[in-house]
Amino acid sequence: MIFYFSGTGNTRWVAQQIAEAIGEEMRSIPELIREGRYEFRLKEGERIGICFPTHGWQPPGIVRQFVRNLKIQPTSPGQAENHYCWVLTTCGDNMGEAMTILQRELPLRADALFSVIMPESYVCLPLMYTDPEEREKQKIEEARRQVRHIVQVVIDRQHGVEELEKGAFPRLYSYVIGGYFNKRMITDKKFTVDEDTCIKCGKCAKVCPVDNITGTPPAWKHDGRCTCCLACYHHCPTHAINYGERTRKRGQYYFNRRGDQK
């Protein structure tokens, strides 16, 4: 079973490639949280996968909430520890100590850890932009090759695998910059919509993974659910949604947007 969270589609695509290759079911973490489902009994020999995007060099809060409450019931008495567990994060360039943070809260031993570089989607801070189209394609092709390798590692149930792109100063980015970002800057209060540009298609509400948007033109619920994944911003066909003023001149990206990604 593969548990995943995805905003702009990068993590969902990676999880889908692996799920199809190893023949295991995918389960959306936000949907499971809405259902109040944290306890699972796996089939004999079934593997456990957890896939999430790095947000501000940390795991998203919704993922941390899920893994803290996750309970895997043994197929038979004393067998829970025999389920192979792998964990994967996607990131724009590096993931800092995001995996270390997640492992501290994961009630399972992870046998293999991976990071996969995917196109950049966070555009709300200075000097943060979507990748040029050519770089997007390059990252996706490199990810395809990496995913084939990851599939083989998981099929072979290799232990002690750690293939992580932490970057040059992982602790600084995750615990100082990322700590501030995830504590102070995860909010839906800065989202705005240009009503003259909005075509009232409702796509933003449909793609929001945490059901935080209602109505057309869209209104955000301000109830603490927002993860700032920017799915609403990136999927808007008329660029009517913005996050403050900075994103008005920034690009948009979501997986399946361009070229062979359609």
N, C-alpha and C positions, 0 to 999 in steps of 0.2 A: 504494500500500500504506500502511495506517495502523497504526503500532505504538502500543499503548496499555497503560497500567497503571491499574487502578481497584480501590478497596477497597469503598466503600459504594455504588458504582454510578453516581455522578455523572459521572465521566469516561467510563465506558463508554457511558452514554446519549448524551452529546455526540458521542463518536466514531461511534456508530451512526447518528445523524442525518446526519452529514456523509458517512459511508461510503455510506449508501443514496442520498443525493442525488447523489454524484459517481460512484457505481458502482465503488468500489474495495474491496479486501479488508482486513479487520481482522485483526491478529495480536497476541495477548496477550504482553506482554513477559515475565512470569514463565514462561509455557509455553516461549517461545523460549530463555530462559536454561536451563531444565531440559533442553531438547534440545541445548544447546550451539550454537544457531544464531545466528550474528551476521552472516553473509555472505549477501547477496541479489543476484540479478540481476533487475532490473525489466524490464517490457515497454516497448516504444517509447512514449515520451510519458507513462508512468506517473508519478504524483506520489508524493511521500514525505510522510507526515504523522506527527507524534509527539504523542501526547496523554497528559498525566500530571496528577495532583493535586498541589497545593502542600502539602508537609508541613513545618510549622514554618518557613515562608517560604523553603524550599529545595526543589529537586527531591528526591523520595525516592531513597535510596541505590541501590535496585534499578534505577531508571531511569538514574541516572548510570553505573552499571556497564554497562548495555546500550549506551548511546550511545558510551561510551568504546571499546567493542569493535566497534561497528557498521561494516560494510564494504559499500558499494554498488558492485557490479561494473557497468561500463558496458555498455549494450545493444550498443554497438559501440565500437571503440577511440576513446578520447578523448571519449566522450559522457556520462560520469557527471555532469559539471557541468551538463548540460542538463536534468536532472530537477528539476522544481519542488519545493521543500521548504517546508512550513509546520509550525509548532509551536504547540501550544495547552496551556494549563494551566487547571485549574479551581481555585477557591479560595472560602473562605467570605466574605471581605470584601475582601482584597487579597493580592497575591502577592509583595510586596517585590521583591527582586532575583533571584527564583527563575529567571527566564528568562535573565538575564545569566550566572548560574552554569551553567545548562545549555548555553548557547551556547559557553562556553569549552571544553566537553568534547565538543561535537558535531562530528564530522569532516565536516560539510557546511555550506554557506552556507544559512542560513534566509532565505527570500524574504518570509515573512509570519509575524508573531508575534501571538498573541491570549491574553487571559485571559477566562474566563467565570465570573461569580459564580454559585455554586450554594449550596444549603442547607448550613448548618454541621453538621459531624459530629464534630469533635474536642472532647471533653468532659473531658479528664483534667487540666486545669490550672484554677486559680482563675479565676473570672469567664468561663469558657468553657462555653457551653450550646448545645444545639440551638436552632434558630430556632422561634418560635411557628408554628403550622400556617399561619396566614394569610401570614406572611412567607415560609415555604417555597414556597407556591403563587405568590406574587409573584415570587420569584427565578426559579422555573422558567419562568414566562410570559415574563419578561424574557430569560431564556436562550434560549427558543424563537425570539424575534425576532432575537436576536444571532446565533444559529446560521444562520438564513436568510441574514443578511448575510455571514457567514464563508463559507458555501457559495458565494456569488456571487464573492467575492474569490478563492477557490481555483479555481473554474471559469474565471475570467478570467485566472488566473495573474498576479495583480497583484504587483508587486515593491515592496520598501521599506515594507511595511505594518507598523505597530507599534501595536497597540491593547491596551495593558496597564494594569491597575489596580494601581499599585505602592504606593499608600498614602502617608501623610505622611512617614514616616521609613524608607524602604526599606532603606537600608544598615544602620541600627541593628537592624531586625527580622531581616534575613537573615543578617548576618555576626556579630552579637553574640548576640542572643537565639536566633535560629535556629541559629547555630553551636553554641551550648551544647546546645540541644534535640536536634539531630540527632546530636551526639556522645555525649551522656550519657543521654538519656531514651528512646531507641528500644530497647526491651527487652520481652520477653514474661514477665519474671520477676514482674511485678506482677499478672498476670492470675490471678483466682481463680474458682472455681465453687461455688455453693451446691448441694451435692448433694441436699438436701431439695427444692429448687425445680427442679433440672434434670430434664427429662422424657426425656433420653437420645435425642433426635430425630436427633442427628448433624448438624444444620444448620450449626453453627459450623465443623466440619471441611470441609463441602462448600463453604462460601463463602470460606474462607481462600484468598487468591490465591497464597500461597506454600507451601501444604501443610505448615503448621507445627503442626497440631493432629491428635491421634490419640485414638481411643477414645471411649467414653461411660461415665461423664462425661468431658468433654474433658481432655486433658493437653497442655500446650505443650512443644515439643521442646527449647527453650533451646539451639538450635544456631546462633543468629545470623541466621536467616532472617526473623524477624518485622520488619515495617515499621511496626507500631503504626497500621495503617489503621483498626482497630477494627471491621472487618467482623464478627468473631465476636460482639463485644459488642452491636452494633446489631441483628444478625439474630436474636439469641436470643429466642424467643417468650415466655419466662417471666422475662426479665431476671435469669437465674441467673448470668450472667457479669459480672464487674466488674473494673475496673482500679484496685486499691487500694480505699480506702473512699470516695473522693470521688464516684465514678460511681454509687453506690447510689441517690442521689437525683437523678440526672441523667436526661434524656430519651434516647430512641433515635430514630435516623433511618437509613433507607437508601432509595435511589431505588426507586420503585414501592410505597412503603409506604402512602400515604394518597391519598384522593380520586381525581382523574383520573390519579394516578400508579400506581394498581394495575394 
